Amino acid sequence: MSNKGTKVTKSQVFFILGAIWLISNACDRLWLYLDNSPPGWDQSNHLTNTLRYLQVLPSPEFFNGEWWRHFWMVSSKYPPLTYILSALFQQLFGKGNNQALLINLIFSAVLLLSVYSIGKVLFNPKIGLWAAGITVLLPRLYQIRLQYLLDTPATVMTVASFTCLTFWRNQENRRGEWIWTVIFGINLGLALLVKQSVMFFLFFPLLWLSISYLWQRKWERIGQLITSFLVSLLLWGWWYRTNWLYLFSTAQNSNAIPAAAEGDPPLNTLAAWTYYWNDLPGEVSWGLLLIPLVGWLLHLLGRFPGAGEVENKQAWRSISWLALYFAGGYLICSAIANKDPRYIMPYLPRSEEHTSELQSQFRIS
């Protein structure tokens, strides 16, 4: 896709992203200030874990193995990174739901930068800015970020990991490849310390890259993927090793049992595989769905001038990469018995980048 007419200076990018971040977070804080309702059961359970870490963090014993064992076992069910960061905010600003949610100031910045960056590297800076702006408007994302749940951090870290993987994939020099190998490994390690479900969305992109590089006999690239895994292991391995026994029961306790209790459709029915598809208008909103769909239809009817052959090939290669992330995440989440609209949140920013790309290509934006 041509970058003609899409040049944006760095100062403009930082100003626009900063304005989006400031306005969206100001709205969130105002809502939380006016909303005095108590948190729900799930939210209270997660907040309790932040208080447990708040008790442990003031007296660290970094060279004491037993202290580390206890530290990782404070949260034996869920990976602890979100709780640890929230405890630090509560240590500074006081205990409470609103204070714990201050962590979203960091996560929202990471999400905006990630979405912008992937839009820029796959298409152009203008697409990245559109994608970042649309991200904060998605109904499901702004509803969930007002509640203390792990879904917002998991969404952010999944998108950030996919962004790092995309940067690594698009590197054209050896030094850049190895730098992004390490960056991706660190990001993946932190993501797995937030929630295991990040792998639902990264599995197919990683599988596709592994098969492609094996087929092309690009052994150094395969070595880089292995290296990134080993780097990530240094971060997430400690908690998982300490709590590995519990993980065996997780599938039953958090999947099959809740699915049966909530009346979710069985996997051998069509309803199970179309659950998230039917929920998509609620996730994104009809407005953000219809505009690109109408544009795509008009494009297929030849109502818009087409781009050059090289530009089209480059654009569709990028869209295919996003579609692999989107479709893979959808397939895995649909194959899980326990259904909940917030579980599929990590693919929404990616689908909106696709939306922004189509809007730009079809002269709608």
VENZIVEN-V338178 format. One record per pair of residues at least 12 apart in sequence whose ideal C-beta (glycine too) atoms are under 8 Angstrom apart, sorted by the first residue. I is the first residue (numbers start at 1). J is the second residue. D is the distance in Angstrom with one decimal. If there is no record, write none. Layout:
i:I j:J d:D
i:I j:J d:D
This chain:
i:1 j:123 d:5.8
i:1 j:124 d:6.6
i:1 j:307 d:6.2
i:1 j:311 d:4.8
i:1 j:312 d:7.9
i:1 j:314 d:6.1
i:1 j:315 d:4.6
i:1 j:357 d:7.8
i:1 j:360 d:7.5
i:1 j:361 d:6.6
i:2 j:307 d:6.7
i:2 j:308 d:7.3
i:2 j:311 d:5.5
i:3 j:124 d:4.9
i:6 j:124 d:4.4
i:6 j:125 d:6.5
i:6 j:126 d:4.1
i:6 j:127 d:7.6
i:6 j:360 d:7.8
i:7 j:125 d:7.4
i:8 j:125 d:4.3
i:8 j:126 d:6.0
i:8 j:129 d:6.8
i:13 j:116 d:7.2
i:13 j:125 d:6.2
i:13 j:128 d:8.0
i:13 j:129 d:6.8
i:16 j:129 d:5.5
i:16 j:132 d:7.9
i:16 j:133 d:7.8
i:17 j:112 d:5.3
i:17 j:113 d:6.9
i:17 j:116 d:6.1
i:17 j:129 d:7.4
i:17 j:132 d:6.1
i:20 j:112 d:6.1
i:20 j:132 d:6.1
i:20 j:133 d:5.7
i:20 j:136 d:6.0
i:21 j:108 d:6.0
i:21 j:109 d:5.6
i:21 j:112 d:5.7
i:24 j:108 d:6.4
i:24 j:136 d:4.4
i:24 j:142 d:7.6
i:25 j:104 d:7.2
i:25 j:105 d:5.9
i:25 j:108 d:6.0
i:28 j:101 d:7.8
i:28 j:104 d:6.8
i:28 j:142 d:7.6
i:28 j:145 d:6.5
i:28 j:146 d:6.2
i:29 j:98 d:7.9
i:31 j:146 d:5.9
i:32 j:97 d:7.7
i:32 j:98 d:4.9
i:32 j:101 d:6.4
i:32 j:146 d:6.6
i:33 j:98 d:7.4
i:35 j:146 d:7.7
i:39 j:97 d:5.3
i:39 j:147 d:7.2
i:39 j:148 d:6.3
i:40 j:147 d:7.5
i:42 j:149 d:6.3
i:43 j:97 d:7.2
i:43 j:147 d:5.5
i:43 j:148 d:4.7
i:43 j:149 d:6.3
i:46 j:78 d:7.6
i:46 j:82 d:7.7
i:46 j:83 d:7.3
i:46 j:148 d:5.5
i:46 j:149 d:6.4
i:46 j:150 d:6.6
i:47 j:97 d:6.2
i:47 j:100 d:5.9
i:47 j:148 d:5.5
i:49 j:74 d:7.2
i:49 j:75 d:5.0
i:49 j:78 d:7.1
i:49 j:80 d:7.5
i:49 j:83 d:4.5
i:50 j:83 d:4.8
i:50 j:86 d:4.2
i:50 j:87 d:4.9
i:50 j:90 d:6.3
i:50 j:100 d:5.4
i:51 j:87 d:7.5
i:51 j:90 d:7.6
i:51 j:95 d:6.8
i:52 j:74 d:4.9
i:52 j:75 d:7.2
i:52 j:83 d:7.5
i:53 j:74 d:5.7
i:53 j:75 d:7.5
i:53 j:80 d:6.8
i:53 j:83 d:5.0
i:53 j:84 d:5.4
i:53 j:86 d:7.9
i:53 j:87 d:4.0
i:54 j:87 d:4.2
i:54 j:90 d:5.7
i:54 j:91 d:6.2
i:54 j:95 d:7.3
i:56 j:70 d:7.3
i:56 j:71 d:5.9
i:56 j:74 d:5.9
i:57 j:84 d:7.3
i:57 j:87 d:5.6
i:57 j:88 d:7.1
i:57 j:91 d:6.9
i:58 j:91 d:7.4
i:68 j:238 d:7.3
i:69 j:242 d:6.1
i:72 j:238 d:5.9
i:72 j:239 d:4.8
i:72 j:242 d:4.1
i:72 j:243 d:6.8
i:73 j:242 d:5.9
i:73 j:243 d:6.7
i:76 j:243 d:4.8
i:76 j:246 d:5.2
i:77 j:246 d:6.6
i:77 j:250 d:7.6
i:78 j:150 d:6.2
i:78 j:195 d:7.1
i:79 j:192 d:6.6
i:79 j:193 d:4.7
i:79 j:194 d:5.8
i:79 j:195 d:6.1
i:79 j:196 d:7.0
i:79 j:236 d:7.3
i:79 j:239 d:5.8
i:80 j:193 d:6.8
i:80 j:239 d:6.3
i:81 j:153 d:7.5
i:81 j:190 d:6.3
i:81 j:193 d:3.9
i:81 j:194 d:5.0
i:82 j:103 d:7.1
i:82 j:150 d:5.7
i:82 j:153 d:4.6
i:82 j:194 d:5.6
i:85 j:103 d:5.2
i:85 j:106 d:7.4
i:86 j:100 d:4.3
i:86 j:103 d:5.1
i:86 j:148 d:7.6
i:89 j:102 d:4.6
i:89 j:103 d:5.6
i:97 j:148 d:5.8
i:100 j:148 d:5.4
i:101 j:146 d:7.6
i:101 j:148 d:5.7
i:103 j:153 d:7.5
i:104 j:145 d:5.5
i:104 j:152 d:6.4
i:107 j:145 d:7.9
i:107 j:152 d:6.0
i:107 j:153 d:5.7
i:107 j:156 d:4.4
i:108 j:136 d:7.7
i:108 j:145 d:7.2
i:108 j:156 d:7.8
i:110 j:156 d:5.2
i:110 j:157 d:7.9
i:110 j:160 d:5.6
i:111 j:135 d:6.5
i:111 j:155 d:7.3
i:111 j:156 d:4.6
i:111 j:159 d:6.1
i:111 j:160 d:7.6
i:111 j:349 d:6.9
i:112 j:132 d:4.8
i:112 j:135 d:7.0
i:112 j:136 d:7.6
i:114 j:156 d:7.4
i:114 j:159 d:4.9
i:114 j:160 d:4.5
i:114 j:162 d:7.9
i:114 j:163 d:4.3
i:114 j:349 d:7.7
i:115 j:128 d:7.1
i:115 j:131 d:4.9
i:115 j:132 d:4.8
i:115 j:135 d:5.1
i:115 j:159 d:6.6
i:115 j:163 d:7.8
i:115 j:349 d:4.9
i:115 j:352 d:7.8
i:115 j:353 d:6.6
i:116 j:128 d:4.0
i:116 j:129 d:6.2
i:116 j:131 d:6.7
i:116 j:132 d:4.4
i:117 j:163 d:5.4
i:117 j:167 d:7.4
i:118 j:131 d:7.7
i:118 j:159 d:7.9
i:118 j:162 d:7.2
i:118 j:163 d:4.7
i:118 j:166 d:5.4
i:118 j:350 d:7.7
i:118 j:353 d:6.3
i:119 j:131 d:4.2
i:119 j:132 d:7.3
i:119 j:353 d:5.1
i:119 j:356 d:6.5
i:119 j:357 d:7.8
i:121 j:166 d:6.2
i:121 j:167 d:6.2
i:121 j:170 d:5.7
i:122 j:166 d:6.8
i:122 j:170 d:7.9
i:122 j:318 d:3.8
i:122 j:321 d:6.9
i:122 j:322 d:7.2
i:122 j:353 d:7.4
i:122 j:357 d:7.7
i:123 j:315 d:7.0
i:123 j:318 d:6.1
i:123 j:353 d:7.8
i:123 j:356 d:7.9
i:123 j:357 d:5.4
i:123 j:360 d:7.2
i:124 j:360 d:7.9
i:126 j:360 d:6.8
i:127 j:353 d:7.0
i:127 j:356 d:5.1
i:127 j:357 d:5.6
i:127 j:360 d:5.6
i:128 j:353 d:8.0
i:130 j:356 d:4.0
i:130 j:359 d:7.0
i:130 j:360 d:7.2
i:130 j:365 d:5.9
i:131 j:349 d:7.0
i:131 j:352 d:5.6
i:131 j:353 d:4.2
i:131 j:355 d:8.0
i:131 j:356 d:4.6
i:134 j:288 d:6.5
i:134 j:352 d:4.6
i:134 j:355 d:6.8
i:134 j:356 d:6.4
i:135 j:348 d:7.7
i:135 j:349 d:4.9
i:135 j:352 d:6.0
i:137 j:285 d:7.7
i:137 j:288 d:7.1
i:138 j:283 d:7.0
i:138 j:284 d:6.0
i:138 j:285 d:7.3
i:138 j:288 d:7.3
i:138 j:348 d:5.4
i:138 j:349 d:7.7
i:138 j:352 d:6.8
i:139 j:282 d:6.8
i:139 j:283 d:7.0
i:139 j:284 d:7.4
i:139 j:285 d:5.4
i:140 j:282 d:7.0
i:140 j:283 d:4.6
i:140 j:284 d:7.8
i:140 j:341 d:6.2
i:140 j:342 d:6.6
i:140 j:345 d:6.0
i:140 j:348 d:6.7
i:141 j:155 d:7.2
i:141 j:345 d:6.4
i:141 j:348 d:6.3
i:141 j:349 d:7.8
i:144 j:342 d:5.4
i:144 j:345 d:6.6
i:149 j:342 d:7.3
i:150 j:194 d:6.7
i:150 j:195 d:5.3
i:151 j:342 d:4.7
i:151 j:343 d:7.4
i:151 j:345 d:5.7
i:152 j:345 d:7.9
i:153 j:194 d:4.8
i:153 j:195 d:7.3
i:154 j:191 d:7.7
i:154 j:194 d:5.4
i:154 j:195 d:3.9
i:154 j:197 d:5.9
i:154 j:198 d:6.2
i:154 j:345 d:7.7
i:154 j:346 d:6.6
i:155 j:345 d:4.6
i:155 j:346 d:4.6
i:155 j:348 d:7.7
i:155 j:349 d:7.6
i:157 j:187 d:7.3
i:157 j:190 d:6.2
i:157 j:191 d:3.7
i:157 j:194 d:4.9
i:157 j:195 d:7.7
i:157 j:198 d:6.0
i:158 j:191 d:6.2
i:158 j:197 d:7.8
i:158 j:198 d:4.4
i:158 j:201 d:5.1
i:158 j:202 d:7.0
i:158 j:346 d:3.9
i:159 j:346 d:6.2
i:159 j:349 d:5.3
i:159 j:350 d:7.1
i:160 j:187 d:5.5
i:160 j:191 d:7.2
i:161 j:184 d:6.9
i:161 j:187 d:4.8
i:161 j:188 d:5.2
i:161 j:191 d:4.8
i:161 j:198 d:6.3
i:161 j:202 d:6.0
i:162 j:201 d:6.8
i:162 j:202 d:6.3
i:162 j:205 d:6.8
i:162 j:325 d:5.9
i:162 j:350 d:7.1
i:164 j:180 d:6.4
i:164 j:183 d:5.3
i:164 j:184 d:4.1
i:164 j:187 d:4.7
i:164 j:188 d:7.8
i:165 j:184 d:5.5
i:165 j:202 d:7.0
i:165 j:205 d:6.2
i:165 j:206 d:7.3
i:165 j:209 d:7.8
i:166 j:321 d:6.9
i:167 j:180 d:5.0
i:167 j:183 d:7.6
i:167 j:184 d:7.8
i:168 j:180 d:3.8
i:168 j:181 d:6.2
i:168 j:183 d:7.7
i:168 j:184 d:5.3
i:168 j:224 d:7.3
i:168 j:228 d:7.7
i:169 j:209 d:6.5
i:169 j:321 d:7.6
i:174 j:220 d:7.7
i:177 j:220 d:7.7
i:177 j:221 d:7.4
i:177 j:224 d:6.0
i:178 j:224 d:6.7
i:181 j:224 d:4.2
i:181 j:225 d:7.8
i:181 j:227 d:5.4
i:181 j:228 d:5.0
i:181 j:231 d:7.6
i:182 j:227 d:7.6
i:182 j:228 d:7.3
i:182 j:231 d:5.8
i:184 j:228 d:4.8
i:185 j:227 d:6.8
i:185 j:228 d:3.7
i:185 j:229 d:6.9
i:185 j:230 d:7.1
i:185 j:231 d:2.8
i:185 j:232 d:4.7
i:186 j:231 d:6.1
i:186 j:232 d:7.2
i:186 j:235 d:6.9
i:188 j:202 d:7.5
i:188 j:228 d:6.6
i:188 j:229 d:7.7
i:188 j:231 d:8.0
i:188 j:232 d:4.1
i:189 j:231 d:6.6
i:189 j:232 d:3.6
i:189 j:233 d:7.1
i:189 j:234 d:6.6
i:189 j:235 d:2.9
i:189 j:236 d:5.0
i:190 j:235 d:6.1
i:192 j:232 d:6.6
i:192 j:235 d:7.5
i:192 j:236 d:3.9
i:192 j:240 d:7.8
i:193 j:235 d:6.2
i:193 j:236 d:5.2
i:193 j:239 d:6.4
i:197 j:343 d:6.9
i:197 j:346 d:7.8
i:198 j:346 d:7.3
i:200 j:329 d:5.8
i:200 j:332 d:4.4
i:200 j:333 d:5.9
i:200 j:336 d:7.9
i:200 j:346 d:7.9
i:201 j:325 d:6.3
i:201 j:328 d:6.9
i:201 j:329 d:3.9
i:201 j:332 d:7.7
i:201 j:346 d:5.0
i:201 j:347 d:6.1
i:202 j:325 d:8.0
i:203 j:328 d:6.3
i:203 j:332 d:6.5
i:204 j:324 d:5.7
i:204 j:325 d:7.2
i:204 j:327 d:7.5
i:204 j:328 d:2.8
i:204 j:329 d:7.6
i:204 j:331 d:7.7
i:204 j:332 d:7.7
i:205 j:321 d:7.5
i:205 j:324 d:5.6
i:205 j:325 d:5.5
i:205 j:328 d:6.8
i:206 j:225 d:7.2
i:208 j:324 d:5.8
i:209 j:221 d:7.8
i:209 j:225 d:6.9
i:210 j:222 d:6.9
i:210 j:225 d:6.3
i:213 j:225 d:7.6
i:254 j:338 d:6.7
i:255 j:336 d:6.1
i:255 j:337 d:5.4
i:255 j:338 d:4.7
i:256 j:337 d:5.5
i:256 j:338 d:7.4
i:258 j:338 d:4.9
i:259 j:337 d:3.9
i:259 j:338 d:4.3
i:259 j:339 d:7.0
i:260 j:337 d:8.0
i:262 j:338 d:7.5
i:262 j:339 d:7.8
i:264 j:337 d:6.2
i:264 j:338 d:6.3
i:264 j:339 d:4.5
i:265 j:339 d:7.4
i:266 j:337 d:7.5
i:267 j:335 d:6.7
i:267 j:337 d:6.1
i:272 j:334 d:6.5
i:272 j:337 d:7.8
i:272 j:339 d:7.4
i:273 j:334 d:4.9
i:275 j:334 d:6.7
i:275 j:339 d:5.0
i:276 j:330 d:6.1
i:276 j:333 d:6.3
i:276 j:334 d:6.1
i:276 j:339 d:7.6
i:276 j:341 d:7.4
i:276 j:344 d:5.0
i:277 j:330 d:7.8
i:279 j:341 d:5.0
i:279 j:344 d:7.8
i:282 j:341 d:6.7
i:283 j:341 d:6.3
i:283 j:344 d:7.1
i:283 j:345 d:7.7
i:283 j:348 d:6.0
i:284 j:348 d:6.7
i:284 j:351 d:7.1
i:284 j:352 d:7.4
i:288 j:352 d:7.1
i:288 j:355 d:6.5
i:291 j:355 d:7.7
i:291 j:359 d:6.8
i:291 j:364 d:6.3
i:292 j:354 d:7.8
i:292 j:355 d:4.5
i:292 j:358 d:4.6
i:292 j:359 d:5.7
i:292 j:362 d:7.9
i:292 j:364 d:7.3
i:295 j:358 d:5.9
i:295 j:359 d:6.2
i:295 j:362 d:4.0
i:295 j:364 d:4.4
i:296 j:358 d:5.8
i:296 j:362 d:6.8
i:298 j:362 d:6.8
i:299 j:358 d:8.0
i:299 j:361 d:7.5
i:299 j:362 d:4.8
i:304 j:362 d:5.1
i:304 j:363 d:5.5
i:305 j:363 d:7.9
i:307 j:361 d:6.7
i:315 j:357 d:6.7
i:315 j:361 d:6.2
i:318 j:357 d:7.1
i:319 j:354 d:6.1
i:319 j:357 d:6.3
i:322 j:350 d:5.3
i:322 j:351 d:7.8
i:322 j:353 d:6.1
i:322 j:354 d:5.2
i:323 j:354 d:7.3
i:325 j:347 d:6.6
i:325 j:350 d:5.3
i:326 j:347 d:5.1
i:326 j:350 d:5.6
i:326 j:351 d:5.6
i:326 j:354 d:7.2
i:329 j:344 d:7.0
i:329 j:346 d:6.6
i:329 j:347 d:4.3
i:330 j:344 d:7.1
i:330 j:347 d:6.6
